[in-house]
């Protein structure tokens, strides 16, 4: 059986995203598996894996917002921006109110600028930042713009002389929650570090959709894993769906361009769409071209025979 679709994994702590992919490859006995966004080893939660031809839609899934639940510690700072690092600053006492914290959290909603942490996979002159950091080097990093769509405080409690603040954030791809935690502390005039992080949604896939590695192994042994996979077209349901006649469908999957009037509803604006035949079979990702107005194939998913 050729498995195809998106496997939503509940990533445990202590494993890299690469470790999860490697373990899944062994369980499923297949090589063609890709993930839609790296999680640090201690971070848990939603890690969608694309199996088989579903790897062709990774780039479209990566563009979608991600949601996290995080806890930051006010009064303590580390060199890695989380608890895995060395303490570089701490205070004896933290005096802030819940209202002050909420006000600062709200100020981060919208388009913000972040400087990637030294302990990250961003490349500078061909070398990953975490490799340079492990050599004791600090280099200048370019800031990048990311979007925080929603942010809300969930809880606040004392942790010895420090204060732990839990919050939920819905953000664009490329957002460093560790750095957000540090920047929130800085805005409050305090050192800060991330103590816990869980990804609760990625590409529209939530924690409720996820399976543990143990469950995946059991379902695979029982021959029932395919029914738990998210179909490829469902994983990209943010792209508008259009239908084409049976006659035009045959031409479309052979790489021919279509008139924008050949699909229903008619495509008026440039961009990618999901295309189906009249029987509801997913044909692939197509794009209305800005210059010609024609509907051209981008990723064709011919039915496997």
Steps between C-alpha positions, in 0.01 A plus 500: 500500500634842398423741782411851384381801695592704805580322825446727801755404765488601866871572539642401838768695689860389459484426126595724209260528206758302303490224766121480463527473121769228533292302750190530279696383195597186693143437621344555156790348304494792256755769411286772348401696811537873562397732784343843479707692755770414752438485873786522752569178695326612822198642317195274479184495294374502144751379239332422165691248289431475127511144367566396141373748241369722781862626533421710193269727702740568791576853374129591492439369852804686636351833399207461739492647855612298799362513854701449818446488873808627680622583847765765560685570823544864595815576700733248335693504171709228330733496199265269304180692591363182663579283803752283311758782513731666750356771727638839393282730710252481787331730747415454868138603467240556229236767555251525215122481493283282280367819335854611408580159354178491298563849368848401380374173348236693303766740371663209313189428293548583132814531288814484714874482439708215647871424508549120468665351812859379478376152588293459181532328163525825302805500272755784494776469239415134449517404866206444735480741791487225764831361365662842545340535846646165609842635398440792735447747215235767469435652158277779378160376383259681274162572652196354327136594501241254630134536591334425832134460405375433853662496843333454838610434854381171649652502849754666727659347809805538721800268459726581794623858449388486136166526324373249242265633234310258274357626172355386168629641171380457142781608270649488152768256391853585611392641838739416784293460815818489709595843367144625553531395868827693534355807326191496724729500804708782354184707447424448871857599594587147614720210389285219364528149358266235362433207732243301305361487147234290329385539141123464505433559130694485175352534150150481646582168669432497874607289798170306471612375156832364630621149574789400725785297350373200699151534352647532150694177551188315622285627211770409249521145637121472480501630140273789597727804475380627159152579637662727761692704242379844394441499121740719302231738379360545854846608617493789252135594543599867537533498118164559327334192347386495136355233271566420135304285252613141434615595150710792623628297800679257267673793328586665832680201651700463177645846559280706272391848598132578541294811452394656831142458375548122469489455877209556737474738662698713255839609637522878511821568692856369443628236743486132585182290512403140573351339190254207500325306227121477483509184716683686778841342435793727594708577190762723657611857561449734206570871465335784315786682330504875529637565148280268293202437730530128420472224763831312499598182691744542791480162677295231327371207708411234246296219656732207579411183312 
